Amino acid sequence: MQAKDSGLEELEEVSTMPTAPDAKPNESLGLCADCIHARTISSSKGSQFLLCQLSQSDPAFPKYPRLPILRCSGHKPKPT
């Protein structure tokens, strides 16, 4: 019987999966800048964090991804 992987590789894979070729990431946030799943969280000390709401239903997506994300299988652009 094999031991289960920690899932760390899967989390790293999420940020490197290919997306649509026409996706143009923001320099500081990457694809998260225009993703419908991204939400900005502000702390009481004034820091801001980006929450990936896909993490609530799919453990393969990190709750607070390292930015910039340049490729993501869950990326969906906000309607223009």
C-alpha positions as CSV (number, residue, x, y, z in Angstrom):
1,M,0.0,0.0,0.0
2,Q,1.4,3.4,-1.0
3,A,1.4,6.4,1.3
4,K,-0.6,9.4,0.1
5,D,1.3,12.4,-1.2
6,S,1.1,15.5,0.9
7,G,-0.5,17.3,-2.1
8,L,2.3,19.9,-2.1
9,E,3.2,19.0,-5.7
10,E,-0.4,19.4,-6.7
11,L,-0.6,22.8,-5.2
12,E,2.5,23.8,-7.1
13,E,1.1,22.4,-10.3
14,V,-2.0,24.6,-10.1
15,S,0.1,27.7,-10.6
16,T,1.9,26.3,-13.6
17,M,-1.0,24.7,-15.6
18,P,-1.5,26.2,-19.0
19,T,-4.3,28.7,-19.6
20,A,-5.8,30.4,-22.6
21,P,-3.0,31.7,-24.9
22,D,-4.6,35.2,-24.9
23,A,-4.4,35.6,-21.1
24,K,-2.4,38.7,-20.2
25,P,-1.3,38.7,-16.5
26,N,-0.9,41.8,-14.4
27,E,2.8,42.1,-13.4
28,S,2.2,42.1,-9.6
29,L,-0.8,39.8,-9.4
30,G,-0.6,37.7,-12.5
31,L,-3.8,36.1,-13.7
32,C,-5.5,36.8,-10.3
33,A,-5.8,40.5,-11.2
34,D,-8.8,39.8,-13.4
35,C,-10.0,36.4,-12.1
36,I,-13.6,36.0,-10.8
37,H,-12.3,33.7,-8.0
38,A,-9.9,36.2,-6.5
39,R,-10.9,38.4,-3.6
40,T,-8.8,41.0,-1.8
41,I,-8.6,40.6,2.0
42,S,-7.5,43.6,4.2
43,S,-6.1,43.0,7.6
44,S,-6.6,45.4,10.6
45,K,-3.0,46.5,10.2
46,G,-3.5,47.6,6.6
47,S,-1.9,44.6,4.8
48,Q,-3.7,43.2,1.8
49,F,-3.9,39.5,0.7
50,L,-5.4,37.8,-2.3
51,L,-7.8,34.9,-1.4
52,C,-8.5,32.3,-4.0
53,Q,-12.1,31.3,-3.5
54,L,-11.6,28.1,-5.4
55,S,-9.7,26.9,-2.3
56,Q,-13.0,26.6,-0.4
57,S,-14.2,23.8,-2.7
58,D,-11.0,22.4,-4.2
59,P,-8.0,21.7,-1.9
60,A,-5.7,21.7,-5.0
61,F,-5.9,25.5,-5.0
62,P,-4.0,27.4,-2.3
63,K,-6.0,29.7,-0.1
64,Y,-3.5,32.5,-0.4
65,P,-1.4,31.8,-3.6
66,R,2.1,33.1,-4.1
67,L,1.9,35.9,-6.6
68,P,2.2,36.5,-9.4
69,I,0.3,33.5,-10.8
70,L,1.2,33.1,-14.5
71,R,-0.8,29.9,-15.2
72,C,-3.8,28.5,-13.5
73,S,-6.3,25.8,-14.5
74,G,-9.1,27.6,-12.5
75,H,-8.6,31.1,-14.0
76,K,-11.8,32.7,-15.3
77,P,-11.6,36.3,-16.4
78,K,-14.1,38.8,-14.9
79,P,-16.7,39.9,-17.5
80,T,-15.8,43.1,-19.2
